[in-house]
């Protein structure tokens, strides 16, 4: 079916941001862990299943958990069927990439998606806030919620497969062409050092309150590497970001002297992994995820001006 949905420039910019960050945005392992903890607390500590059933009728958070897990992996059988029965000339992995792009456009068209996009690992209670804002006794709102969760489930599953998470759900796929295209996308992400400096200057200035020390510059380095294909060495980046920081007015309280990034990596496990995996390592310290979310938001905002 041809997608005839039209978006404004702002709407298209939002879709582009969702597409570029889909691998991390649609990874909800951290949230499921929190939900399981809530379920255990409600079932085990508060009187077992009969009491839990009564609670679920009254508490929006528990009703939301139930709806989420009804949708969770519900789309997996159809994905496995697609992958197990390809057409002779079909590249399954590239097909999944294209399908995710269409699903994200459909997701962006849902009014509820703006609220859901704010459910981030950077704000561990954000899913609770989302649940409390819903009228769980409204048939229309329940319908809209289920439509959203079905889409999110399929986007998340495809993202897992593309990133080889969850053991690819037992699928044995050929990623050769996808990797080749990924290298091309990396080239497309690159911008000149001068343009990146201008972009970072504005984004960091708008995110001052989220920095907590020199080590927070390692978050900036990770974003530049993964989102903007910065290909210099660590020491090269430290000199690069120091040039940016020197142009801030007033100056930031923190800098990035030599060995800042290496020291931060040695002291923080999350920095040894790709950004999409950070949430599971930052359960006890939300600062990296909060800075990550804020910086990406501001970078997307100011990118339109470059």
Order of alpha helices (4+ residues) and beta strands (2+ residues): alpha-alpha-alpha-alpha-alpha-alpha-alpha-alpha-alpha-alpha-alpha-alpha-alpha-alpha-alpha-alpha
